Amino acid sequence: MVPMKQPVNSLPADNSVWDAVVVGAGISGLYMLHRLRQIGFSCQVIEAGADLGGTWYWNRYPGARCDTYSLEYSYSFCPQLEQEWQWSERYPSQGEIWRYLNHVAHRFDLRSGICFNTRVVSADFQPANNQWQLQLDPAQQLSCRFLLMATGCLSSPNMPDIDGLQTFKGPIYHTARWPQSPVDFSAQRVGVIGNGSSGLQIIPELAPQVKQLVVFQRTAQYAVPSRNRPLDRQEVTKIKADYPGFRARNRQQSSAQLSNVETCQQSALSVSPAERQQLYQASWQQGGFVFYATFNDLMRNQQSNQTAAEFIRTKIGQIVNDPQRAKLLSPQHVMGCKRPALENGYFETFNRPNVDLVDISANPIRSISPRAIHLQDQEYPLEAIVMATGFDAMTGALMKIDICGLNGLRLKEKWSSGPHNYLGLSINGFPNLFTITGPGSPSVLTNMMVAIEQHVEWISDCLQYMAQQGYDRIQASAEAEAEWVQHVNRVADETLYTNCNSWYLGANIPGKPRVFMPLVGFPPYAEKCRPVVAQGYQGFILS
Ligand code: NA7
C-alpha cells in the first residue's frame, strides 16, 4: 500500500516565473508534470480538488467504474510501472484507479509539484514578455511561459436549473461531486435524475440499500452487459509478456478498448439475419464495447444501426418482466449517437418492487419543493435526490476560467459559437496555451489514456523543440484552425454521431452552441499529427 502523503495546499514562496503551469491533477496533469520535469522545465500544477485524480477523485459514487479494460486504462510510458501494478478486475473501479494514480504519484514524486484546493480564476497573456499571468483562488498570482490545460473533458458537472431546487430539505448529491464518506440511504425514498453511464452505474447499487428508488428518465439508454469479472492471472501474464504489442494494437483502434478482441470487418447488412443475430449474441455474451463494433458500419449506416438497436431492445424486453416498463426502458434514438453505456444489472433493477420508473420525456420535472419532485400532474415525495445529470462536456471547465489572449480576446467570445482550435491542441490568438484532449481531438471517442499520452508527449516534444530552436512563442495559425474546424465537422457528418441530442454536441446544456466537439477516429488523427511535426510544426506560428 502506498503511503498517502498529505496534499500540499500552498505554493512555494518563490515568486519566479514557471516554465509551465498545468491546470488539473488528473491523469493528464500528472503525466504532463512528469514529462515537463524530464525535459528540464520548472512546473507547477494547480488543482481545485483536495487531492489528485481528477475524474477519479470527484466521481466516487457507489458503482463508479471505468468502462475501458483495466490493462488498457493505465499509463504506458514506464515498462516497470506497467509490470508492477496489478489490476484486480476486467474493468477498474473508481477506488482502484485512485489507488493506482496515488501509486504513480508516489513512484515519480509528483505530489511535490501540485498545489491542491486552489482554482485558476483567470489567465491573461502578456505579449511583451510572452508570459501568462494567473489569478488564483485563494488569492495569489502566478506567472508562467506556457499554460497547459489538463482540465478534463467531463469535469464540469451539469446541475440542472430546476425551479425550487434550493428549497429541497433533504440532501442533493451530484454523482460528479460525491461526498468522501459513504452515504447512508437506508429507509429513505431516493430520487435519481438521469440515466447516462453514471445513472446506469449508481441505480443498481442504490436499489438494494434504499426503501424506495424513483428513477426519473428523460431518454432511455442503450447499454450492453459489461461482464465485469476478476482478472484471470494467465490472461494478465500473457498481456504483460508483450505489453508494447498490446498497446500498439490499442492505438490502432478508432474506438476504445478493442485491441484484444476480434472485431468484425463487415457490414451488418452483408450477412443473413440469422448470422447477424448469432454475431450480436456472441458480442453480447462477451460483454463490453465490442458489441458496438460487431459490424464495421454501425455508426455509418442507419439501417445497420437499426439492427443493433433492435437486438438491444429485444434483450431489454427479455430482461424486464413488466412489458410496459420494458418499453419505457427501450431507447428509440440512433444507437451510439448518445454515448452508449455498459451495464451491470441495470435492467434487472427494474424488476425490483422498490424501484419506480418515471417517464419525464413528455411530462418533464416542473419543480422541486421541500420534500418532493413535481411533474405537471404528479408529485413524488422524496428524502434525498441524486443528480446523475452529467457534465458541461469538453468546453465547460475551460470556459469557467476567464482566459484572455492577444488584443484582449477572451476565450468565451472566441468560442461563443463553438470551439475553434487546431488539432484540439492550440487556439489562434492564445499563444503558449495548449489543451490536453481539447475539443477537436479524439479524446472521449477513444481510450482516454491513449489520447492523453499522445497529447502530453506531443506537447512536451513541441516545448523541447522550441527550447532547442530558441522560439518563445507558438500559436495555431488562423488558416490552419479554420481548416481543422471544417475537418472535424466533415468527419462527424459522415457518421451517425450527429443524429441526436448528446453531450458530444453540447445539446445537454441549455444555450450551448450545437457543435460536434470530439474528432471521430484516433488512428487517422495520430497520422495527421506526425507530418505536422516533421514539417516544422506546420499550421503553427512560431516566433
Ligand atoms: P450523461 O451521459 O450526460 O447522462 C446524463 C443523464 O441525465 C441523461 O440521462 C440525461 O437525459 C439526464 N439529464 C440531464 N439533464 C436533465 C434534466 N434537466 N432533466 C432530466 N434529465 C436530465 O452523463 P453521465 O454522467 O451519465 O455520463 C457522462 C460520461 O461519463 C459518459 O458518457 C462516459 O463517457 C463517462 P438526456 O439523455 O439528456 O435526455
Boltz pocket constraint, residues with backbone or C-beta under 6 A from the ligand:
constraints:
  - pocket:
      binder: B
      contacts: [[A, 154], [A, 158], [A, 160], [A, 161], [A, 175], [A, 193], [A, 194], [A, 195], [A, 196], [A, 197], [A, 198], [A, 199], [A, 200], [A, 216], [A, 217], [A, 218], [A, 219], [A, 338], [A, 339], [A, 340], [A, 360], [A, 365], [A, 388], [A, 389], [A, 390], [A, 391], [A, 444], [A, 501], [A, 503], [A, 508]]
      max_distance: 6.0
